Amino acid sequence: MAQKVENALDALLKDGFAKPRAKEYLTVLEEERDTPTGDAAMGFNHDAVDGYDTGLFDPDYLEWAHSYGFYAKQAYAYDLCEDNIDDYMSDYDYHRVWPLNGWQRIWINDKLTLKYMLAGSSFDKYLPEYYYYSTPSGPLPLLESSMKSGEAAFLDTLRSVGEFACKPCNGSRTVGFHKLSYVDGDYLVDNKPSSAEGVLEFLHKNPNYVFTEFLHPSEQMAKVSPVINNLRLQVFNPTGVDPVIGASYFRIAMDVDGDDSKTNYRYPSKADYGNYNLWFDWKTGWYGKGVIIYANRYVDSPCSPDTGNLAEGVLEGWQEVVDLALEMSARLNPLEYLGYDICLTDKGPKIIEINSYSGCKYLQFFQPFYKDEYLSTYFRDKLAAIDALGTDEVLRRNAIVR
């Protein structure tokens, strides 16, 4: 049965939270209450948003959801009420069980480490090409750059391949994504005219970025959206030898007007910020049940809101995608909780990143954790183990940093 929680830092720490996750959880609650001092008060750098629109949430419903440990935006997506609240894992408990992976989570906490972990393996073909990494002293050549260093080589590589995807090495929520390109003798930044100097200025203003192959959707997925898609596969491997997919969904771009320098995700902090998602059945390869999920509502949309085309069918090559996630999880078997972000491209499936701690909102929209036997057992066992900890063990959990 759902139980009320005390949303205060001391109470969260006593309940076994790692301090960074406790601060993040409380910061989101503050943002949803439209308290602009939330970040400063909690000491947490929430880099994706500036807060929510005033009046976005009904105050009584918000407080009810918060009292049971759910973000308001999750509660609206789930149609959360007393009749179904026991079907969903709360944000309070989802943050409390972090980290589900051991120290080996550093293997996937940034894109560059993952790339080099798998370089030269049979999985290498499933990662984009990596050209450069931006350092304070300039561009560092990566595996597919022909190992040519310097600004001139950076520009030469861009001219040669035509496009770079640019993103923080360890970012989240697609924050900071950009595109550099060279088309018909002209440089562009985010599809807008620039110059060689403008490209280099971008390079130096964005340290800790990786500059990689720019991906385009497969012919099948391009009919839904010309902007790259994202398939999330959540893989569980607690034994290390028997990985299973537990939850999944497709994220499809919307409100981008065909501009592929824009991302397929927007943090739902404004009334008109929605995300278009599809259910994906990894057992059959079928996708559909399209829905636009806003902060305070959702709208069924079987057709893409951008192209108007039906977003439903059987994913071409779906078995390769499923096998890829399971086989890679077996390779990275010290990690038991892996959130794959896989793009279906014109060159086959490509893994953008593996999340050590994926968000649960869109996964639970299509598959409530506590309505699924496997997921319910997995997460409830994790919570029970935390409840059984002694005082010293709780303090050690509090002290986990990253």
Phi, psi and omega in degrees: 000139178298140180234149178288153183236162176256111185271072177220145187303314181299320180293320179296317180295319178298331181275005172099010176293145161286139188303318179300321180289325177298316180294319180297314180301312181293327178297317179295320176301318179296318179299318182292335176275002182061045175255099189294347181272006185303311182299313182295320182293324182270345181073024183248132181271095182266093196276000187266334188219165176251010184115173185262156174304139175298133178079012181293326183243143172295124186303318182292318180293319178302311182294324177296313179298313180300324183295338177256010175085019178252137168297149179298318182296329174288317182300318178296320180295323183274355192053044189297134178204177182298333183284333184238003187298333181283354178279341190244141171282130182287159175294327176303308182288327180294321175288328184293327184280351177294142358271137176277336175263153175282197184301340181294354176300341177296341179296331185239007182286345174218155188292325184291318178298316180299318180301314182285333175299323187256359181301134178083355179268176178293346180271351186302325183292345181268002175252148177298160172290140181247123187256309184214158173233133184271124178243165178302336181262004178127185184285131176262122181292137178250190196303319185259023180264001190065014176057039176261127186258164175099165182295322180297320179292323177302312179292323180296319179294319177299316178297324183289314184268338175094328185211143169239137162270133185238126184203152177301143183299325181227046180276182179213161176057028182059015178295132175089009180285137178215172179227133170247142180209164177223112186228123176052042175085003182241141174272146176224145171241118184055043177065017177245142184306138178215208180208173177301320179295321179295322177295316180292326175297318176299315180305312185283338178277354184231074176290160180063032175256149168252142180245110191234178174304135177270130188258145177237146185292155174298165180302320180297313184282335178295335177291333177278314178203137178284352178265145188302141181268177176213120176257117177266122173243119180263114184252137179245135181213061185293333180274343183085352184231359185218067182293142177224147173276129183251333183201160184195157168195160175260138170248127183239139182296149172212156180059035180250351178054038177075004182276106185281005171275351177271161184266168178264017179215139171229132179297125190281069181257353181238157186301325184259011177270102178241162176232137184263120185231151178234150170283142174232124178264102185290349180275337182234345183085004182279141174229151180165209182058043184302141180209138173264121183250115176263182180293325186233019178187169170220154184229122176297135184209085180298337178254150178301130178293342180269313185262340183079001181274147180296128180256076185201140178158193175254125184294125177295131180071024186297326182294324176297321180296314179296314180298321179302311182296318181290318181291322178291324177296323177294326178291320181263044194292345170294345178265125183257353185222105187232120178258099184280132169253106186243128177260135175268106191246174177287357175244018181097182181292137178229133179270120178280315178195167172238123183270133176280343180207080181294154170294156185253351188301304186285330174298314183285337177303317182269336184212087178305130187301320186274000172266354180254128186300314183294310184295320179299312180297316182301306186287323179293325175295321179296318180293319179297323179294323177292319179299332183274357183290148173278175184301314182294323179291323176297317179297323178293322175295318178305326188275354179296130187261311184207000000 
